[in-house]
Amino acid sequence: MYKIASRKELNPTVTQLEIEAPLVANKAKPGQFIILRVDEEGERIPLTVAGTNPEKGTVKIIFQIVGGTTKKLNAKAEGEYIQDFVGPLGVATHLDGLKKVCIVGGGVGCAIAMPIAQALHEMGADVTSIVGFRSKDIVILEDEFKACSDRLIMMTDDGSYGRHGNVTVPLKEMLEAGETFDMIITIGPLIMMKFVTLAAKPFGVPVTVSMNPIMIDGTGMCGGCRLTLNQDGKKVTKFACVDGPDFNGYEVDFDEAMSRGRMYADFERHAYEEACNLFKKA
């Protein structure tokens, strides 16, 4: 059992938990993830590590309430326990040698992008962060990004905060003005990462995308997170849990990934409604 050391609501649908897991805290690096179960009968879900404190032996996770399991997890209070917390899993984001990087985050994906930006900042890299949300009321982690970014650009789809528009707008402006980056690292909805990759392609800037699809066992055996890459004109199958979650954005078949992702939308909605009914009966 793993104790919840702290709990914080970042917005009405996104929550941050700090879990006591010393072994994970001592080994986890930016870009890696854990798999947890809320209780003995719960499903396994992957969540990216949003920060660690090896001294305290704690790991931060940030999640959006979208299905039954995240609904149950959100109901847990500080001081309570969850059943399983396994990790770190996946390959850490490659940061060695990067001197100037653009981090592009969208929505709850900013929780994954933030520790990467922090690590780059600590390494002395020049960090530009572009983060986007639908509206002002769901903005998260702004202060954290300010602290680790040499330049922070806030975007909202409706213009209620920061600049009006999506994250590709300032990215295109910088690239068209002749600005260069060693790497663009983008994390967020698949459609956002697709268009960030397309925006960067004419300028030849390397793009790393974080693929966080459905995962079950975290070892590549179940095949639930399989991904198609186009490498040298050939289609290659990889598994996000063991080969990723980071991949070369130019190689990812985003259309296939988005199609597969939509397969689980009805199931998530049904599971969420069932969890809501359980809480009402309780």
C-alpha angles and dihedrals in degrees: 000000000000123000123227103232096185141359130203131175108221094184135339093286104026125073134184121212128185110210127198102236109137097180092052092043091055095053110028119109132189112289097028125112143206133220118223142181120206094209141354093278095039128116122249115254130181121230126179118240107255096188143327138222107198092183092058093033093233136136126204121221126182121198141174120228102243108130144021096279095050088047090055092044091052090054091062116104131214109280094029124109140238123211105235137013113175128180168333092257132171131030118302117243110271107242105154115125096010112137103166121028138171115212114200116190132176129196115314087354085080087075088065094041095050099069089047090053089047093051092049091048091052089051090056097251122149104249126198112185124196112185127179137194136172093246144346095267094066099045112130137184096011094143091048092052091047090055095053102034129085086202128017124192117189118201132186126187092224097039094241092130136018114345124350115246142039128307095262092067098073091034091058091045092055095045093046089050089059100259115150134203133193087223143356111215113194128185127174141071114358093243091054093050090048093056094042087056092048091049092053098043099082089055097047095233112155113248127202117195127192113225111200106170132151110315128180114169101013092221102087093250099109096050093217093128098045115148133191118228126188106221119174092336093310128107112236127186118223133172118234094211097058105017094039157313081204120064140165103273093215091061100047120105095221095176092058091045092051091048091052091046092057090057091077099045096095092045092052091049092050092048091049092052091048091052090050090053091051091054091048091053091048 
